[in-house]
Amino acid sequence: MKIKFWGVRGSIPVPGPKTVKYGGNTSCIEIRTDEGDLIILDGGTGIFQLAQDLRGKMPVAANIFITHGHWDHIQGLPLFTPMFVAGNRLLFHGAYDFVSERGVEQVVGVQLQYSFFPVREAEMKATIEYFVLSPGQSVRSGSATVTAVLLNHTMINFGYRVESNGKSVFFTGDHEPYYNIYHPADERYPEYQALIEEKERAIADAVRGVDVLIADASYTLEEYPAKKGWGHGTLDSCIDLAERAGAKILYCTHHEPTRDDQALEHEFGRALARHSPRQGGVECRLAREGEEVEI
């Protein structure tokens, strides 16, 4: 299985000389199975560069899994050129949105309204289909199995575990570790804490033993208190999850847009220093736009 990062930033694209090493595009990951099946995780601005790479490889058949509908995870979709080309088949998968009471079809449909984009979905020439997933549901994507896992964000967000030929990848999308909303002196604290620990165990079990974990590591420990409840993790929380779940390699992603390459490496180094390395433990890396990984 091969993994390629096309976008690793969070919140907003930040291209420029200070982000050239790790990249400025937002969330998009390409996975290729050994049989050549194409799986795309998220459709942030990085998906535009993926589209350019696919221009000479059409017709394209792809399963696109959307973690959630926030702009930085979907804003590249209108310019995903395979949608414009007859003979391509694109299957979108994602959650039901209980606020809008619509499924993953709104991810594309809303952006292709004339108010926002000059081409309507009805004018797209590719075959486009939509599939609403439930938490814990697994679907086949060629030779791979993809399982949706409900994580903690400000809206419904699915992490995805992709398994093929004995290899596995887990992508969190956006995820904030669960925390207790009650003060330790509150009588409700112990019961809620037990619920949190149960949820955290379930997530660790879903990630258990993956070859590659790609996780939302937006903030530093110092930044997090001011951003608590925004739905994002820290560099340290990602390392903790990788260690608890027994992941082999961790890629920290969803890089904070105000953090340039130098600052990103500095904060990553500080986080690593807080975690004692163990023999045979997790190998921790920063996700970098354009990097390819084979497992």
C-alpha contacts under 8 A as a table, 3 or more apart, distances in Angstrom:
res1	aa1	res2	aa2	distance
1	M	31	I	7.02
1	M	32	R	5.66
1	M	33	T	4.48
1	M	34	D	5.36
1	M	164	S	7.24
1	M	167	K	6.97
1	M	294	E	5.85
1	M	295	I	5.51
2	K	31	I	5.60
2	K	32	R	5.08
2	K	33	T	6.45
2	K	34	D	7.71
2	K	292	E	6.96
2	K	293	V	5.64
2	K	294	E	4.41
2	K	295	I	6.37
3	I	29	I	7.05
3	I	30	E	5.70
3	I	31	I	4.61
3	I	32	R	6.57
3	I	292	E	5.57
3	I	293	V	5.03
3	I	294	E	6.30
4	K	29	I	5.82
4	K	30	E	5.07
4	K	31	I	6.50
4	K	290	G	6.47
4	K	291	E	5.71
4	K	292	E	4.35
4	K	293	V	6.34
5	F	8	V	6.86
5	F	28	C	6.47
5	F	29	I	4.80
5	F	30	E	6.47
5	F	287	A	7.27
5	F	288	R	6.60
5	F	289	E	5.08
5	F	290	G	5.39
5	F	291	E	5.66
5	F	292	E	6.69
6	W	25	N	7.28
6	W	27	S	7.24
6	W	28	C	5.21
6	W	29	I	5.65
6	W	30	E	7.23
6	W	46	G	4.67
6	W	47	I	6.46
6	W	49	Q	6.86
6	W	50	L	6.56
6	W	289	E	5.20
6	W	290	G	5.68
7	G	23	G	7.03
7	G	24	G	7.11
7	G	25	N	4.54
7	G	26	T	4.52
7	G	27	S	4.44
7	G	28	C	4.77
7	G	29	I	6.86
7	G	44	G	6.93
7	G	45	T	6.81
7	G	46	G	4.26
7	G	47	I	7.38
7	G	288	R	7.96
7	G	289	E	5.51
8	V	22	Y	7.63
8	V	23	G	6.82
8	V	24	G	7.19
8	V	25	N	6.22
8	V	26	T	5.35
8	V	27	S	5.07
8	V	28	C	7.01
8	V	46	G	7.94
8	V	253	T	5.44
8	V	254	H	5.27
8	V	255	H	6.36
8	V	287	A	6.39
8	V	288	R	6.58
8	V	289	E	6.08
9	R	12	I	7.10
9	R	13	P	6.52
9	R	14	V	7.72
9	R	23	G	7.24
9	R	24	G	5.85
9	R	25	N	5.65
9	R	26	T	4.41
9	R	27	S	6.12
9	R	253	T	6.88
9	R	254	H	4.55
9	R	255	H	4.62
9	R	256	E	6.60
9	R	257	P	6.39
10	G	13	P	7.36
10	G	26	T	5.67
10	G	27	S	6.84
10	G	72	D	6.40
10	G	218	S	7.31
10	G	253	T	7.98
10	G	254	H	4.27
10	G	255	H	5.44
10	G	256	E	5.82
10	G	257	P	6.24
11	S	26	T	7.29
11	S	71	W	7.56
11	S	72	D	5.23
11	S	254	H	7.93
11	S	256	E	7.57
11	S	257	P	6.86
12	I	25	N	7.82
12	I	26	T	6.56
12	I	72	D	5.89
12	I	257	P	6.57
13	P	24	G	5.24
13	P	25	N	4.83
13	P	26	T	5.52
13	P	45	T	7.13
13	P	72	D	7.70
13	P	257	P	7.24
14	V	19	T	7.17
14	V	23	G	7.96
14	V	24	G	4.46
14	V	25	N	6.64
14	V	257	P	6.23
15	P	18	K	7.97
15	P	19	T	6.19
15	P	20	V	7.05
15	P	23	G	6.75
15	P	24	G	4.25
15	P	25	N	6.77
16	G	19	T	5.63
16	G	20	V	6.15
16	G	24	G	7.21
17	P	20	V	5.32
18	K	21	K	7.85
18	K	260	D	5.29
18	K	261	D	6.07
18	K	262	Q	7.97
19	T	22	Y	5.87
19	T	23	G	5.29
19	T	24	G	5.82
19	T	260	D	5.36
19	T	261	D	5.28
20	V	23	G	5.09
20	V	24	G	7.05
20	V	261	D	7.47
21	K	261	D	6.34
21	K	288	R	7.22
21	K	289	E	7.91
22	Y	261	D	6.41
22	Y	287	A	7.06
22	Y	288	R	4.36
22	Y	289	E	5.52
23	G	288	R	6.36
23	G	289	E	5.00
24	G	257	P	7.89
24	G	289	E	7.85
25	N	44	G	7.29
25	N	45	T	5.37
25	N	46	G	5.02
25	N	289	E	7.68
26	T	44	G	4.85
26	T	45	T	5.16
26	T	46	G	5.62
26	T	72	D	5.65
26	T	73	H	6.70
26	T	254	H	7.54
27	S	42	D	6.04
27	S	43	G	6.55
27	S	44	G	4.70
27	S	45	T	6.94
27	S	46	G	6.24
27	S	72	D	6.58
27	S	73	H	5.40
27	S	254	H	6.98
28	C	40	I	7.10
28	C	41	L	5.74
28	C	42	D	4.90
28	C	43	G	5.41
28	C	44	G	5.56
28	C	45	T	7.42
28	C	46	G	5.31
28	C	47	I	5.71
28	C	73	H	7.35
29	I	40	I	5.77
29	I	41	L	5.05
29	I	42	D	6.76
30	E	38	L	7.25
30	E	39	I	6.02
30	E	40	I	4.77
30	E	41	L	6.47
30	E	50	L	7.90
31	I	38	L	6.07
31	I	39	I	5.05
31	I	40	I	6.22
31	I	41	L	7.90
32	R	35	E	7.73
32	R	36	G	5.49
32	R	37	D	5.49
32	R	38	L	5.05
32	R	39	I	6.37
33	T	36	G	5.11
33	T	37	D	5.25
33	T	38	L	7.02
33	T	143	S	7.09
33	T	144	A	7.06
33	T	164	S	6.70
34	D	37	D	7.53
34	D	165	N	7.94
35	E	143	S	7.00
37	D	61	A	7.93
37	D	62	A	7.41
37	D	141	S	7.24
37	D	142	G	5.67
37	D	143	S	6.99
37	D	144	A	7.88
38	L	61	A	6.91
38	L	62	A	5.04
38	L	63	N	6.53
39	I	62	A	5.80
39	I	63	N	5.00
39	I	64	I	5.95
39	I	65	F	7.56
39	I	141	S	7.40
40	I	43	G	7.77
40	I	62	A	7.07
40	I	63	N	6.23
40	I	64	I	4.63
40	I	65	F	6.13
41	L	64	I	5.96
41	L	65	F	4.96
41	L	66	I	6.10
41	L	67	T	7.41
41	L	171	F	7.97
42	D	47	I	7.99
42	D	64	I	6.96
42	D	65	F	5.97
42	D	66	I	4.67
42	D	67	T	6.24
42	D	73	H	5.41
42	D	74	I	6.41
43	G	46	G	7.06
43	G	47	I	5.40
43	G	66	I	7.05
43	G	73	H	5.28
43	G	74	I	4.35
43	G	75	Q	6.54
43	G	76	G	5.52
43	G	77	L	5.55
44	G	47	I	5.88
44	G	71	W	7.37
44	G	72	D	5.21
44	G	73	H	4.20
44	G	74	I	4.59
44	G	75	Q	5.06
44	G	76	G	4.74
44	G	77	L	7.07
45	T	48	F	5.87
45	T	49	Q	7.96
45	T	72	D	7.29
45	T	73	H	7.78
45	T	74	I	7.50
45	T	75	Q	5.91
45	T	76	G	4.15
45	T	77	L	7.73
46	G	49	Q	5.68
46	G	50	L	6.75
46	G	76	G	6.82
47	I	50	L	4.86
47	I	51	A	6.10
47	I	76	G	5.72
47	I	77	L	7.00
47	I	80	F	6.48
48	F	51	A	5.00
48	F	52	Q	6.51
48	F	76	G	5.97
48	F	77	L	7.66
48	F	79	L	6.16
48	F	80	F	5.57
48	F	81	T	7.71
49	Q	52	Q	5.09
49	Q	53	D	6.43
50	L	53	D	5.05
50	L	54	L	6.33
51	A	54	L	5.04
51	A	55	R	6.39
51	A	80	F	5.54
51	A	81	T	5.81
51	A	82	P	6.69
52	Q	55	R	5.35
52	Q	81	T	7.72
53	D	56	G	7.02
53	D	57	K	7.85
54	L	57	K	5.05
54	L	58	M	6.60
54	L	60	V	7.60
54	L	82	P	7.75
55	R	58	M	6.19
55	R	81	T	7.94
55	R	82	P	7.58
57	K	60	V	6.82
58	M	82	P	7.96
58	M	88	N	7.12
59	P	87	G	5.70
59	P	88	N	5.03
59	P	89	R	7.99
60	V	82	P	7.06
60	V	87	G	7.57
60	V	88	N	4.80
60	V	89	R	6.33
60	V	90	L	7.79
61	A	88	N	5.83
61	A	89	R	4.76
61	A	90	L	5.89
62	A	89	R	6.51
62	A	90	L	5.09
62	A	91	L	6.31
63	N	90	L	6.05
63	N	91	L	4.80
63	N	92	F	6.11
63	N	93	H	7.39
63	N	141	S	6.60
64	I	90	L	7.06
64	I	91	L	5.94
64	I	92	F	4.79
64	I	93	H	6.07
65	F	92	F	5.97
65	F	93	H	4.76
65	F	94	G	5.97
65	F	160	Y	7.96
66	I	69	G	7.31
66	I	73	H	7.44
66	I	74	I	7.66
66	I	92	F	7.32
66	I	93	H	6.16
66	I	94	G	5.17
66	I	95	A	7.98
66	I	104	V	7.88
66	I	158	F	7.75
67	T	73	H	7.53
67	T	94	G	6.49
67	T	95	A	7.76
67	T	157	N	5.28
67	T	158	F	4.75
67	T	159	G	6.15
67	T	160	Y	7.66
67	T	172	T	7.78
67	T	173	G	5.46
67	T	174	D	7.71
68	H	73	H	6.99
68	H	94	G	7.09
68	H	95	A	7.15
68	H	155	M	7.40
68	H	156	I	6.47
68	H	157	N	4.93
68	H	158	F	6.72
68	H	173	G	7.64
69	G	73	H	6.53
69	G	74	I	6.35
69	G	107	V	6.11
70	H	73	H	5.73
70	H	74	I	6.70
71	W	74	I	5.26
71	W	75	Q	5.20
72	D	75	Q	5.85
73	H	76	G	7.91
74	I	77	L	5.80
74	I	107	V	7.04
75	Q	78	P	7.17
75	Q	111	Q	7.95
76	G	79	L	5.75
76	G	80	F	6.53
77	L	80	F	5.01
77	L	108	V	6.96
78	P	81	T	7.92
78	P	108	V	7.32
78	P	111	Q	6.87
78	P	112	L	6.77
78	P	117	F	7.61
80	F	83	M	6.13
80	F	84	F	7.94
81	T	84	F	5.40
81	T	85	V	7.10
82	P	85	V	5.34
82	P	88	N	6.41
82	P	126	A	6.96
83	M	86	A	7.95
83	M	88	N	7.14
83	M	90	L	7.46
83	M	124	M	5.85
83	M	125	K	6.48
83	M	126	A	5.01
83	M	127	T	7.76
83	M	128	I	7.62
84	F	123	E	7.95
84	F	124	M	4.89
84	F	125	K	5.11
84	F	126	A	5.91
85	V	88	N	6.23
85	V	124	M	7.34
85	V	125	K	5.24
85	V	126	A	5.28
86	A	125	K	4.65
86	A	126	A	4.62
86	A	127	T	7.40
87	G	125	K	7.78
87	G	126	A	5.91
87	G	127	T	7.19
88	N	126	A	4.91
88	N	127	T	6.15
89	R	126	A	5.86
89	R	127	T	4.70
89	R	128	I	6.05
90	L	126	A	7.26
90	L	127	T	6.21
90	L	128	I	4.96
90	L	129	E	6.42
91	L	128	I	5.94
91	L	129	E	4.86
91	L	130	Y	5.86
91	L	131	F	7.39
92	F	104	V	7.16
92	F	105	E	7.74
92	F	128	I	7.51
92	F	129	E	6.11
92	F	130	Y	4.79
92	F	131	F	6.14
93	H	104	V	6.51
93	H	130	Y	6.01
93	H	131	F	4.84
93	H	132	V	5.90
93	H	133	L	6.62
94	G	103	G	7.33
94	G	104	V	5.15
94	G	131	F	6.71
94	G	132	V	5.35
94	G	133	L	5.58
94	G	158	F	7.47
95	A	103	G	6.21
95	A	104	V	5.98
95	A	132	V	5.45
95	A	133	L	5.33
95	A	134	S	6.67
95	A	156	I	7.00
95	A	157	N	7.44
95	A	158	F	7.16
96	Y	101	E	7.06
96	Y	102	R	5.94
96	Y	103	G	4.27
96	Y	104	V	6.35
96	Y	132	V	6.08
96	Y	133	L	7.26
96	Y	134	S	7.91
97	D	100	S	5.67
97	D	101	E	5.44
97	D	102	R	5.51
97	D	103	G	5.90
97	D	104	V	7.75
97	D	156	I	6.97
98	F	101	E	4.73
98	F	102	R	7.11
102	R	105	E	7.34
102	R	106	Q	6.52
103	G	106	Q	6.26
103	G	131	F	7.92
103	G	132	V	5.90
104	V	107	V	5.52
104	V	108	V	7.81
104	V	130	Y	6.52
104	V	131	F	7.03
104	V	132	V	6.19
105	E	108	V	5.91
105	E	109	G	6.10
105	E	130	Y	5.84
106	Q	109	G	4.66
106	Q	110	V	5.42
107	V	110	V	6.11
107	V	111	Q	6.94
108	V	111	Q	5.52
108	V	112	L	6.34
108	V	121	E	7.80
109	G	112	L	5.24
109	G	113	Q	6.68
109	G	121	E	6.66
110	V	113	Q	5.63
111	Q	116	F	6.06
111	Q	117	F	6.69
112	L	116	F	6.43
112	L	117	F	5.29
112	L	118	P	7.39
112	L	119	V	6.36
112	L	120	R	5.15
112	L	121	E	6.04
113	Q	116	F	5.63
113	Q	117	F	5.99
113	Q	118	P	7.70
113	Q	119	V	7.81
113	Q	120	R	6.22
114	Y	117	F	5.13
114	Y	118	P	5.46
114	Y	119	V	7.05
114	Y	120	R	6.84
115	S	118	P	7.92
117	F	120	R	7.40
119	V	123	E	6.52
119	V	124	M	7.70
120	R	123	E	5.42
120	R	124	M	7.04
121	E	124	M	5.26
133	L	137	Q	6.33
133	L	148	A	7.11
134	S	137	Q	5.40
134	S	148	A	7.10
135	P	148	A	5.56
135	P	149	V	5.39
135	P	150	L	5.49
135	P	158	F	7.55
136	G	147	T	6.17
136	G	148	A	5.27
136	G	149	V	5.42
136	G	150	L	7.49
137	Q	147	T	5.61
137	Q	148	A	5.64
137	Q	149	V	7.89
138	S	145	T	6.42
138	S	146	V	5.40
138	S	147	T	4.12
138	S	148	A	6.46
139	V	145	T	5.68
139	V	146	V	5.39
139	V	147	T	6.49
140	R	143	S	7.04
140	R	144	A	5.81
140	R	145	T	4.65
140	R	146	V	6.34
141	S	144	A	5.06
141	S	145	T	5.99
141	S	146	V	6.97
142	G	145	T	7.97
143	S	164	S	6.20
143	S	165	N	7.80
144	A	162	V	6.59
144	A	163	E	5.45
144	A	164	S	4.50
144	A	165	N	7.72
145	T	161	R	7.98
145	T	162	V	5.78
145	T	163	E	5.25
145	T	164	S	6.53
146	V	160	Y	6.36
146	V	161	R	5.53
146	V	162	V	4.54
146	V	163	E	6.49
147	T	160	Y	5.51
147	T	161	R	5.15
147	T	162	V	6.67
148	A	158	F	5.61
148	A	159	G	5.87
148	A	160	Y	4.89
148	A	161	R	6.78
149	V	158	F	5.20
149	V	159	G	4.97
149	V	160	Y	6.04
149	V	161	R	7.63
149	V	203	I	7.78
149	V	206	A	7.23
150	L	156	I	7.26
150	L	157	N	6.07
150	L	158	F	4.80
150	L	159	G	6.31
151	L	156	I	7.57
151	L	157	N	5.75
151	L	158	F	5.92
151	L	159	G	6.33
151	L	172	T	7.44
151	L	174	D	7.91
151	L	175	H	5.93
151	L	176	E	7.91
151	L	203	I	7.51
152	N	156	I	7.59
152	N	157	N	6.86
152	N	174	D	7.66
152	N	175	H	5.10
152	N	176	E	5.49
152	N	177	P	6.75
152	N	178	Y	6.83
152	N	231	G	6.55
153	H	156	I	6.47
153	H	157	N	6.10
153	H	174	D	6.28
153	H	175	H	5.43
153	H	176	E	6.17
153	H	230	W	7.32
153	H	231	G	4.22
153	H	232	H	7.04
154	T	229	G	7.55
154	T	230	W	6.54
154	T	231	G	5.45
157	N	173	G	7.04
157	N	174	D	6.85
157	N	175	H	7.75
158	F	172	T	7.09
158	F	173	G	6.95
159	G	170	F	7.05
159	G	171	F	5.47
159	G	172	T	4.15
159	G	173	G	5.69
160	Y	170	F	5.58
160	Y	171	F	5.36
160	Y	172	T	6.58
161	R	168	S	6.94
161	R	169	V	5.65
161	R	170	F	4.29
161	R	171	F	6.58
161	R	206	A	7.69
161	R	207	V	7.33
162	V	168	S	5.49
162	V	169	V	5.13
162	V	170	F	6.26
163	E	166	G	6.72
163	E	167	K	5.63
163	E	168	S	4.36
163	E	169	V	6.61
164	S	167	K	5.39
164	S	168	S	6.50
167	K	210	V	7.50
167	K	211	D	6.46
167	K	295	I	6.84
168	S	210	V	5.13
168	S	211	D	5.40
168	S	212	V	6.66
169	V	210	V	5.75
169	V	211	D	6.02
169	V	212	V	4.79
169	V	213	L	5.88
169	V	214	I	7.62
170	F	207	V	6.35
170	F	210	V	6.76
170	F	212	V	6.40
170	F	213	L	4.87
170	F	214	I	6.09
171	F	213	L	6.13
171	F	214	I	4.75
171	F	215	A	6.01
172	T	175	H	6.24
172	T	214	I	6.46
172	T	215	A	5.17
172	T	216	D	6.42
173	G	215	A	6.92
173	G	216	D	6.39
174	D	215	A	7.75
174	D	216	D	5.49
174	D	231	G	6.63
174	D	232	H	5.81
174	D	233	G	7.69
174	D	254	H	7.86
175	H	215	A	7.80
175	H	216	D	6.04
175	H	231	G	5.69
175	H	232	H	5.00
175	H	233	G	5.82
176	E	216	D	8.00
176	E	229	G	7.68
176	E	230	W	7.79
176	E	231	G	4.71
176	E	232	H	4.28
176	E	233	G	4.50
177	P	200	E	7.51
177	P	232	H	7.80
177	P	233	G	6.42
177	P	237	S	7.21
178	Y	196	I	5.98
178	Y	199	K	7.69
178	Y	200	E	7.10
179	Y	193	Q	7.94
179	Y	196	I	6.74
180	N	183	H	7.71
180	N	189	Y	7.11
180	N	192	Y	6.53
180	N	193	Q	5.99
180	N	196	I	7.12
181	I	189	Y	7.93
182	Y	186	D	6.20
182	Y	188	R	6.84
182	Y	189	Y	5.31
182	Y	192	Y	7.83
183	H	186	D	5.29
183	H	189	Y	6.44
184	P	187	E	7.87
184	P	189	Y	5.62
184	P	190	P	7.82
185	A	189	Y	7.18
186	D	189	Y	5.41
187	E	190	P	6.99
188	R	191	E	5.73
188	R	192	Y	6.32
189	Y	192	Y	5.30
189	Y	193	Q	5.95
190	P	193	Q	5.00
190	P	194	A	6.24
191	E	194	A	5.24
191	E	195	L	6.54
192	Y	195	L	5.04
192	Y	196	I	6.29
193	Q	196	I	5.01
193	Q	197	E	6.20
194	A	197	E	5.17
194	A	198	E	6.22
195	L	198	E	5.09
195	L	199	K	6.30
196	I	199	K	5.12
196	I	200	E	6.15
197	E	200	E	5.04
197	E	201	R	6.11
198	E	201	R	5.16
198	E	202	A	6.28
199	K	202	A	5.06
199	K	203	I	6.37
200	E	203	I	5.16
200	E	204	A	6.23
201	R	204	A	5.07
201	R	205	D	6.07
202	A	205	D	5.04
202	A	206	A	6.23
203	I	206	A	5.01
203	I	207	V	6.34
204	A	207	V	5.13
204	A	208	R	5.82
204	A	241	L	6.59
204	A	244	R	6.50
204	A	245	A	4.89
205	D	208	R	4.82
205	D	245	A	6.54
207	V	210	V	6.05
207	V	213	L	7.52
207	V	245	A	5.80
207	V	247	A	7.34
208	R	245	A	4.45
208	R	246	G	5.89
208	R	247	A	6.59
209	G	245	A	6.16
209	G	246	G	4.98
209	G	247	A	4.98
209	G	248	K	7.10
210	V	213	L	6.50
210	V	246	G	7.28
210	V	247	A	4.94
210	V	248	K	6.49
211	D	247	A	5.86
211	D	248	K	4.96
211	D	249	I	6.09
211	D	295	I	7.27
212	V	247	A	6.38
212	V	248	K	6.12
212	V	249	I	4.82
212	V	250	L	5.90
212	V	251	Y	7.36
213	L	242	A	6.98
213	L	247	A	6.36
213	L	248	K	7.81
213	L	249	I	6.22
213	L	250	L	4.82
213	L	251	Y	6.12
214	I	250	L	5.96
214	I	251	Y	4.70
214	I	252	C	6.03
214	I	253	T	6.61
214	I	287	A	7.97
215	A	238	C	6.14
215	A	250	L	7.40
215	A	251	Y	6.38
215	A	252	C	5.32
215	A	253	T	5.79
215	A	254	H	7.72
216	D	232	H	6.40
216	D	233	G	5.57
216	D	234	T	7.25
216	D	238	C	7.09
216	D	252	C	6.29
216	D	253	T	5.29
216	D	254	H	5.28
216	D	255	H	7.88
217	A	232	H	7.07
217	A	233	G	4.96
217	A	234	T	4.40
217	A	235	L	4.58
217	A	236	D	7.78
217	A	237	S	7.48
217	A	238	C	6.15
217	A	252	C	5.41
217	A	253	T	5.64
217	A	254	H	6.10
217	A	255	H	6.68
218	S	232	H	6.16
218	S	233	G	5.80
218	S	234	T	5.47
218	S	235	L	6.91
218	S	253	T	7.17
218	S	254	H	5.57
218	S	255	H	5.19
218	S	256	E	5.09
219	Y	222	E	7.96
219	Y	223	E	5.84
219	Y	224	Y	5.88
219	Y	232	H	7.41
219	Y	233	G	6.33
219	Y	234	T	4.44
219	Y	235	L	6.44
219	Y	256	E	6.74
220	T	223	E	5.17
220	T	224	Y	6.13
220	T	234	T	5.38
220	T	235	L	6.13
220	T	236	D	7.52
220	T	267	E	7.06
221	L	224	Y	5.36
221	L	225	P	7.64
221	L	234	T	6.51
221	L	235	L	7.80
221	L	236	D	7.25
222	E	225	P	6.89
223	E	226	A	6.04
223	E	227	K	6.77
224	Y	227	K	5.03
224	Y	228	K	5.78
224	Y	234	T	7.16
225	P	228	K	5.25
227	K	230	W	5.63
228	K	231	G	7.40
229	G	232	H	7.80
233	G	237	S	6.08
233	G	238	C	6.88
234	T	237	S	5.11
234	T	238	C	6.34
235	L	238	C	5.38
235	L	239	I	6.47
235	L	252	C	6.87
235	L	268	F	6.86
235	L	271	A	6.31
236	D	239	I	5.14
236	D	240	D	6.14
236	D	271	A	5.81
236	D	272	L	7.95
237	S	240	D	4.96
237	S	241	L	6.17
238	C	241	L	5.11
238	C	242	A	6.15
238	C	250	L	7.88
238	C	252	C	7.07
239	I	242	A	5.11
239	I	243	E	6.15
239	I	250	L	7.33
239	I	284	C	7.48
240	D	243	E	5.20
240	D	244	R	6.14
241	L	244	R	5.14
241	L	245	A	5.98
242	A	245	A	5.26
242	A	246	G	5.92
242	A	247	A	5.07
242	A	248	K	7.82
242	A	249	I	7.90
242	A	250	L	6.41
242	A	282	V	6.75
243	E	246	G	5.19
243	E	247	A	6.50
243	E	281	G	7.27
243	E	282	V	6.27
246	G	281	G	7.86
246	G	282	V	7.29
247	A	250	L	6.87
247	A	282	V	6.21
248	K	281	G	7.17
248	K	282	V	5.10
248	K	283	E	6.32
249	I	282	V	5.54
249	I	283	E	4.71
249	I	284	C	5.96
249	I	285	R	7.56
250	L	282	V	6.72
250	L	283	E	6.09
250	L	284	C	4.76
250	L	285	R	6.02
251	Y	284	C	6.17
251	Y	285	R	4.89
251	Y	286	L	5.34
251	Y	287	A	5.22
252	C	255	H	7.80
252	C	284	C	7.58
252	C	285	R	6.31
252	C	286	L	4.95
252	C	287	A	5.63
253	T	286	L	6.57
253	T	287	A	5.32
255	H	259	R	7.33
255	H	264	L	7.77
256	E	259	R	5.52
257	P	260	D	7.53
259	R	262	Q	7.95
259	R	263	A	5.69
259	R	264	L	5.81
260	D	263	A	5.37
260	D	264	L	5.99
261	D	264	L	5.05
261	D	265	E	6.28
262	Q	265	E	5.34
262	Q	266	H	6.24
263	A	266	H	4.94
263	A	267	E	6.17
264	L	267	E	5.36
264	L	268	F	6.08
265	E	268	F	5.04
265	E	269	G	6.06
266	H	269	G	5.20
266	H	270	R	6.38
267	E	270	R	5.04
267	E	271	A	6.26
268	F	271	A	5.15
268	F	272	L	6.25
268	F	286	L	7.71
269	G	272	L	5.14
269	G	273	A	6.22
270	R	273	A	5.14
270	R	274	R	6.61
271	A	274	R	5.29
271	A	275	H	6.94
272	L	275	H	5.32
272	L	276	S	7.70
273	A	276	S	6.88
277	P	281	G	6.75
278	R	281	G	4.92
278	R	282	V	7.92
287	A	291	E	7.67
288	R	291	E	5.63
